[in-house]
Amino acid sequence: MTSGHGAYDKWLAKINLDEANWSHRAKCLSKNGQIEEGWFWRFRGMLSDSELIEKSFLQNIEGKGLYHIVHIPWIFPDGTAGKSDWSQDEWDFLNEALSETFNYSGGFSSEYEFKYLCIDRPSLSHFQSKNISHSYFKDGLTSHDLNNSQVSKCFINNYATGFKFILDCVVDGDAKVEDADVRIDECYIRNFVFSGHKDARRPLLEISESEITTIYISGKFSDLFIDDLICESFDISNSSFKHGTFTGEKSSIILNAENCYFENRVIFTDISLGIDITRNSSFRHAVFADKLIFDNVEVFFSCLSDIQLGGPIDLDLRDRSLEAGFARELSQLQSLKEPAYSESLRNSLERACQIICERNRQDGRKDLEKRFRRMELMARTASEHTEPSTKFINWFYREFSDFGFSWWRPLLGLVLSWFFLEPSIC
């Protein structure tokens, strides 16, 4: 079996494979209601079912019923092998049967949609310029194989190359597109590679309601729109974008945006950008020329270390205050068993707070400036390498002024100082 059960099961959840049975396919109509699919597979209605059985074009699958050979699935929903156990001779016979059928019956109009096919690469030539859905492609697929026709709700094994629209499909392998606008909707893809190096127009990418294990993007692009995406590794490093929007409560992304350049406003809304301090996104050395917005986002401050902010930054964490998010992050990195790694993350946390503090100072946001200044000092104090004198000053500043946020602590400190020093003065 060339494809994983997990990916195949995800595809089965999208379709009703029972409709591949001949009792159903023989009665299906085209979109305009004029042509029965069974009429086509019966050689323009000239052959009966018994004659198709005699030619082995219809086959009775034990315990499953009668199937046209083009509709026998790769694996039945109960796990019983279908074409997954076929020999090369059987695949050759399928191609011969398709050649004979198409030569006699001709093609359908572009309005017709073929469904529930299970075909190999040699069979693809019969379906050029045909819309196909609910089907299984054994040997991968390129847009040229079907002359750029539409493919939806399909399982594509090994690879899918050149498609501008990948709609509600499962790609158990690599999907690759170069220098073209791409829309991916309701798909499961193992690996997606998208490059934009040659087109001066700068292509756009839109991904919605999909699960993609790894994504690698390189080049120059216009818009990047992500909505409800689950992705274990999303690498856009060293690329540039005009706009970026990442949204969706279902979105969970580990994003590598190191050395990226964003020309205009970038928005992250309702998504998760990290699981914990060790499985986290990274924006190191990324440049945001305009405003950067995190709205109700699961994000760790340390991932923002060494970013360049050309405009304001709005930072709103999911289900916790900024201080609570900082405390959680500091606690996690201090619990790590590798001191060098822990110190590296602590330094990133301190640096991120310093950068955000300075940006808020430039924008006149005094409250946020003070809050991030306080977090910066707390992160610095947490380092084992900080000088004792610096730790004492920071401790004193914290205890007797809450890093400048308390007006009564200095007064309390003055009273306590007078109380303890008064006897010696007297």
matplotlib code that plots the C-alpha trace (Angstrom):
import matplotlib.pyplot as plt

x = [0.0, 1.6, -0.4, -0.8, -4.1, -4.2, -4.4, -6.8, -9.1, -9.2, -10.3, -12.9, -14.4, -15.0, -16.9, -19.4, -17.5, -20.6, -21.7, -18.9, -21.0, -22.5, -26.1, -25.5, -23.2, -25.4, -28.2, -26.1, -26.9, -24.7, -25.2, -27.6, -29.6, -29.3, -26.8, -26.7, -23.2, -24.3, -25.2, -21.6, -20.0, -22.5, -21.0, -23.7, -26.3, -25.5, -24.3, -26.2, -24.8, -24.4, -22.4, -20.2, -19.7, -18.7, -16.1, -14.9, -15.7, -18.2, -16.9, -18.7, -16.6, -17.3, -19.3, -19.3, -21.5, -21.1, -18.5, -17.3, -13.5, -12.9, -14.8, -13.3, -11.7, -8.2, -9.3, -12.9, -14.0, -13.9, -10.2, -10.7, -8.2, -9.5, -7.1, -4.3, -3.7, -3.9, -1.1, 0.3, -1.7, -4.9, -3.9, -3.0, -6.5, -8.1, -6.4, -7.5, -11.0, -11.0, -9.5, -12.3, -15.0, -13.9, -13.3, -16.8, -18.8, -16.8, -16.3, -18.7, -19.1, -17.2, -20.3, -20.0, -18.1, -16.5, -16.7, -15.3, -12.5, -9.5, -6.9, -3.1, -1.0, -1.6, -5.3, -5.1, -5.0, -8.6, -9.8, -8.1, -10.2, -12.7, -13.7, -13.1, -14.2, -14.3, -11.5, -8.2, -5.1, -2.6, 0.6, 0.4, -1.0, 0.1, -2.1, -1.0, -2.2, -5.8, -5.2, -5.9, -9.4, -10.8, -10.1, -12.0, -12.6, -9.8, -7.1, -3.8, -1.0, 2.7, 2.6, 0.4, 2.1, 1.1, -2.5, -3.8, -6.9, -6.6, -10.1, -11.2, -8.5, -6.0, -2.4, -0.4, 2.9, 4.3, 2.2, 4.3, 3.4, 5.6, 4.9, 1.1, -1.8, -2.8, -5.9, -6.1, -9.4, -10.4, -7.4, -5.0, -1.5, 1.6, 4.1, 3.4, 6.1, 5.4, 7.9, 7.6, 10.9, 10.1, 6.7, 7.2, 3.5, 4.2, 1.7, -0.7, -1.4, -4.7, -5.1, -8.3, -9.7, -6.8, -4.2, -0.8, 2.1, 4.9, 4.9, 7.9, 7.5, 10.3, 10.4, 8.4, 4.7, 1.8, -0.8, -0.5, -3.9, -4.3, -7.5, -8.1, -4.8, -3.1, 0.6, 3.5, 6.1, 5.4, 8.6, 8.4, 12.0, 13.9, 10.7, 8.9, 5.2, 3.1, 0.4, -0.1, -3.2, -3.3, -6.6, -9.0, -9.7, -8.7, -5.3, -2.3, 1.0, 4.7, 5.8, 9.4, 9.4, 13.1, 14.5, 11.1, 10.1, 6.4, 5.7, 2.3, 0.2, 0.3, -2.5, -2.6, -6.1, -7.4, -4.6, -1.9, 1.7, 3.3, 2.7, 5.3, 8.6, 10.4, 7.9, 7.5, 7.4, 10.3, 10.3, 14.0, 15.3, 12.0, 11.1, 7.6, 7.5, 4.0, 1.8, 2.0, -1.2, -1.5, -5.2, -6.3, -3.2, -1.3, 2.2, 5.5, 7.3, 10.7, 9.8, 9.8, 13.5, 15.4, 12.5, 12.5, 9.3, 8.7, 5.2, 3.2, 2.7, -0.6, -0.2, -3.2, -2.8, -5.4, -6.9, -4.3, -2.8, 0.6, 2.1, 0.6, 2.0, 5.4, 5.3, 4.3, 7.1, 9.7, 8.6, 8.8, 12.3, 13.6, 12.3, 14.4, 17.2, 19.7, 21.2, 22.6, 19.3, 17.4, 19.7, 19.4, 15.6, 15.8, 18.0, 15.5, 12.7, 14.6, 15.5, 11.9, 10.6, 13.2, 12.3, 8.6, 9.2, 11.2, 8.6, 5.9, 8.1, 8.3, 4.6, 3.9, 2.2, 3.5, 1.6, 2.8, 6.3, 6.4, 4.9, 7.4, 10.2, 9.3, 9.2, 12.6, 14.1, 12.5, 13.9, 17.4, 17.3, 16.4, 19.8, 22.5, 25.1, 23.6, 26.0, 24.9, 24.9, 22.5, 20.3, 20.2, 19.3, 16.5, 15.3, 15.2, 13.4, 10.9, 10.2, 10.0, 8.3, 7.1, 9.3, 7.7, 4.1, 3.4, 3.2, 2.7, 5.7, 8.2, 6.3, 6.3, 10.0, 10.6, 8.5, 10.4, 13.7, 12.9, 11.6, 14.8, 17.2, 15.5, 17.0, 20.6, 20.0, 18.7]
y = [0.0, 3.3, 5.7, 6.0, 4.9, 8.2, 10.3, 7.9, 7.9, 11.7, 11.5, 8.9, 11.3, 13.8, 11.4, 8.6, 5.8, 3.6, 5.7, 4.2, 1.0, 0.3, 0.3, 4.0, 5.1, 3.6, 6.1, 9.2, 12.2, 15.0, 18.4, 19.4, 16.2, 15.0, 12.1, 9.1, 8.0, 4.4, 5.3, 6.4, 3.3, 1.1, 2.2, 4.8, 2.4, -0.4, -2.9, -4.5, -5.1, -8.8, -7.9, -5.6, -8.4, -10.7, -8.2, -7.9, -4.2, -4.8, -7.0, -8.5, -7.8, -10.4, -8.9, -5.4, -5.7, -4.9, -2.3, -0.9, -1.4, 2.3, 2.7, -0.1, 1.9, 1.7, 0.4, -0.1, 1.8, -1.4, -1.9, -4.5, -4.2, -3.0, -1.8, -1.6, -5.3, -5.1, -6.5, -4.5, -6.7, -5.5, -1.8, -2.4, -4.0, -0.9, 1.4, -0.9, -0.8, 3.0, 3.3, 1.1, 2.9, 6.4, 5.5, 4.3, 6.6, 9.8, 12.4, 14.3, 18.0, 20.2, 20.4, 16.8, 15.8, 12.3, 10.9, 8.0, 7.1, 5.2, 5.5, 5.3, 7.6, 5.9, 6.3, 10.1, 10.8, 9.8, 12.4, 15.6, 18.7, 16.8, 17.9, 15.2, 14.8, 12.1, 10.2, 8.5, 9.2, 6.5, 8.0, 11.7, 14.5, 17.6, 20.4, 19.5, 15.9, 17.0, 20.2, 22.4, 21.0, 21.3, 18.6, 18.5, 16.1, 13.8, 11.8, 12.4, 10.1, 11.0, 14.5, 17.3, 19.9, 23.2, 23.4, 27.0, 25.6, 22.7, 22.3, 19.8, 17.3, 15.1, 15.1, 12.3, 13.7, 17.0, 19.7, 22.2, 25.5, 28.1, 31.7, 31.5, 32.6, 29.7, 28.9, 25.9, 25.1, 22.3, 20.1, 17.8, 17.9, 16.3, 18.9, 22.1, 24.0, 27.4, 29.7, 33.1, 34.1, 34.8, 36.6, 40.4, 40.6, 38.8, 35.9, 35.5, 32.5, 31.8, 28.8, 28.1, 25.3, 23.0, 20.7, 20.8, 19.1, 21.2, 24.4, 25.9, 29.3, 31.2, 34.4, 37.6, 37.6, 40.0, 38.7, 35.8, 34.9, 32.1, 31.1, 28.0, 26.2, 23.5, 23.3, 21.7, 23.6, 26.8, 28.2, 31.6, 32.6, 35.0, 35.9, 39.2, 40.0, 43.1, 42.0, 39.2, 38.0, 34.9, 34.2, 31.5, 29.9, 26.5, 27.8, 26.3, 27.1, 26.9, 29.7, 30.4, 34.0, 34.7, 37.4, 38.1, 41.5, 42.6, 45.8, 46.6, 45.8, 42.3, 40.8, 37.7, 37.0, 34.2, 31.8, 29.8, 30.4, 28.1, 25.1, 25.8, 27.6, 24.9, 24.4, 28.0, 30.3, 32.6, 36.1, 36.7, 39.5, 39.9, 43.4, 44.8, 48.1, 48.9, 48.0, 44.5, 43.2, 40.2, 40.0, 37.2, 35.1, 32.3, 33.6, 33.6, 36.9, 35.3, 34.5, 38.3, 38.7, 40.9, 41.9, 45.3, 47.3, 50.1, 50.8, 50.2, 46.8, 45.7, 42.6, 40.9, 37.4, 34.7, 34.1, 35.9, 39.3, 40.4, 39.9, 36.5, 35.5, 36.7, 34.9, 31.6, 31.9, 32.8, 29.8, 27.4, 28.4, 28.3, 24.7, 23.5, 21.1, 22.5, 25.6, 27.0, 26.6, 28.1, 31.1, 31.5, 31.6, 34.0, 36.3, 36.2, 37.0, 40.0, 41.3, 41.0, 43.0, 45.6, 46.0, 46.2, 48.7, 50.9, 50.8, 51.8, 54.6, 56.0, 55.7, 57.6, 54.6, 55.3, 52.5, 49.8, 51.2, 50.9, 47.4, 46.0, 47.8, 46.0, 42.7, 43.4, 44.0, 40.9, 38.8, 40.3, 39.7, 36.0, 35.4, 33.7, 35.8, 39.2, 41.0, 40.9, 44.7, 44.8, 42.2, 44.2, 47.4, 45.7, 44.0, 47.3, 49.0, 46.2, 46.0, 49.7, 51.0, 47.9, 49.1, 52.6, 51.4, 52.0, 55.4, 54.0, 51.7, 54.5, 56.1, 52.9, 52.5, 56.0, 55.3, 52.0, 53.7, 56.4, 53.8, 51.7, 54.6, 57.0, 55.3, 55.6, 59.2, 60.0]
z = [0.0, -1.1, 1.0, 4.8, 6.4, 8.3, 5.1, 3.4, 6.4, 6.2, 2.6, 3.4, 5.9, 3.1, 0.7, 0.7, -1.0, -1.2, -4.1, -6.2, -6.4, -9.9, -8.6, -7.9, -10.7, -13.4, -12.5, -12.0, -14.2, -15.5, -14.1, -16.8, -16.3, -19.9, -19.8, -17.5, -16.4, -16.9, -20.5, -21.1, -19.5, -21.4, -24.7, -25.4, -24.0, -26.4, -23.9, -21.1, -17.6, -18.4, -21.5, -19.5, -17.0, -19.8, -20.9, -17.3, -17.3, -14.6, -11.7, -8.8, -5.7, -3.0, -0.1, -1.8, -4.9, -8.6, -9.7, -13.0, -12.9, -13.1, -9.8, -7.7, -4.9, -3.7, -0.3, 0.8, 3.9, 6.0, 5.2, 2.5, -0.4, -3.7, -6.3, -3.7, -4.4, -8.2, -10.4, -13.3, -15.7, -14.0, -14.4, -18.0, -18.5, -16.9, -19.4, -22.3, -21.1, -20.8, -24.3, -25.8, -23.9, -24.8, -28.4, -28.7, -26.4, -26.9, -24.3, -22.1, -22.2, -19.8, -17.7, -16.8, -13.7, -13.4, -9.8, -7.9, -10.3, -9.1, -11.8, -12.5, -14.6, -18.0, -17.5, -17.0, -20.8, -21.1, -18.7, -20.0, -19.7, -17.6, -14.1, -11.6, -8.0, -5.2, -7.0, -6.2, -8.2, -7.7, -9.2, -8.4, -10.5, -12.3, -13.7, -17.2, -16.8, -16.9, -19.0, -16.0, -15.3, -11.8, -9.2, -5.9, -3.0, -4.4, -2.9, -4.7, -3.9, -3.9, -5.4, -6.9, -9.0, -10.6, -9.4, -8.7, -6.9, -4.5, -3.1, -0.4, -1.4, 0.4, -1.0, 0.6, -0.5, -1.9, -3.4, -5.4, -7.1, -8.6, -9.6, -9.6, -7.3, -5.2, -3.2, -0.9, 0.8, 3.1, 2.3, 4.0, 2.5, 3.8, 2.4, 0.5, -1.4, -2.9, -4.7, -6.2, -7.8, -11.4, -11.6, -11.1, -10.3, -7.0, -6.5, -3.6, -1.4, 0.4, 2.7, 4.6, 6.8, 6.0, 7.7, 6.2, 8.0, 6.6, 4.4, 2.8, 1.0, -0.7, -2.8, -3.2, -2.8, -2.6, 0.0, 2.4, 3.8, 6.4, 8.0, 10.2, 9.3, 11.3, 10.5, 12.4, 10.5, 8.4, 7.0, 5.3, 6.2, 4.0, 2.0, 1.5, 1.5, 0.9, 3.3, 5.8, 7.6, 9.9, 11.5, 12.7, 16.1, 14.7, 13.5, 15.2, 13.5, 14.3, 12.1, 11.0, 9.8, 10.4, 8.1, 6.5, 5.3, 5.5, 3.6, 5.0, 8.1, 9.4, 11.5, 13.7, 15.1, 17.3, 16.5, 18.3, 17.4, 19.9, 22.0, 24.7, 25.1, 23.2, 20.4, 19.4, 16.4, 15.5, 14.0, 14.6, 12.5, 10.7, 9.5, 9.9, 8.1, 9.2, 12.1, 13.7, 15.4, 17.7, 18.7, 21.1, 20.1, 21.8, 21.5, 23.5, 23.7, 23.1, 19.5, 18.9, 19.8, 17.4, 15.3, 13.6, 14.1, 11.7, 13.2, 16.4, 17.8, 19.4, 21.6, 23.2, 24.5, 24.5, 28.0, 30.0, 30.6, 29.3, 32.7, 33.1, 29.7, 30.7, 34.0, 32.3, 29.8, 32.4, 34.5, 31.6, 30.5, 34.1, 34.4, 31.5, 32.4, 29.9, 31.4, 28.2, 26.3, 29.2, 29.2, 25.5, 25.7, 28.7, 26.7, 23.9, 26.3, 27.7, 24.2, 23.0, 26.0, 25.4, 21.7, 22.4, 25.3, 23.0, 20.2, 22.7, 23.9, 20.4, 20.0, 23.2, 24.9, 28.3, 30.2, 27.8, 27.8, 31.6, 31.6, 29.1, 30.8, 34.0, 32.3, 30.7, 34.1, 35.6, 32.7, 33.2, 37.0, 36.3, 34.7, 36.7, 34.9, 36.0, 38.4, 42.1, 42.3, 39.3, 40.9, 44.1, 42.3, 40.4, 43.6, 45.4, 42.4, 42.4, 46.1, 46.8, 43.6, 41.6, 38.8, 38.9, 39.0, 42.7, 44.4, 47.9, 48.0, 48.0, 50.8, 52.7, 52.1, 53.4, 56.6, 57.2, 56.6, 59.1, 61.6, 61.5, 61.2, 63.7, 66.9, 65.5, 64.6, 68.1]

ax = plt.figure().add_subplot(projection="3d")
ax.plot(x, y, z, "-o")
ax.set_aspect("equal")
plt.show()
